[in-house]
Amino acid sequence: VEVAFRVIAQDDVDVPPELAARLATVKLLRAAWEKLTPGTQRGLAHFIESAKRAETRANRLMQVEAALRGAGPLPWARS
């Protein structure tokens, strides 16, 4: 038996394509994204990525954008 591991940087975050596109085109969003901890970034990425329907993904992307702009809470924040 042979076992191999691939070590990746602890702070790497797999960003969903639709979020990556918005971060690439809107500097304000990118700046806010970069201020977040890697854990929060992963949480937001998972929030979008875990949606199965395109409509849900789009809705979640809007929620994440609002949170990054300061116009809304993080999706998991309690009111």
Secondary structure, 3 states (H helix, E strand, C coil): CCCCCCCCCCCCCCCCHHHHHHHHHCHHHHHHHHHCCHHHHHHHHHHHHCCCCHHHHHHHHHHHHHHHHCCCCCCCCCC
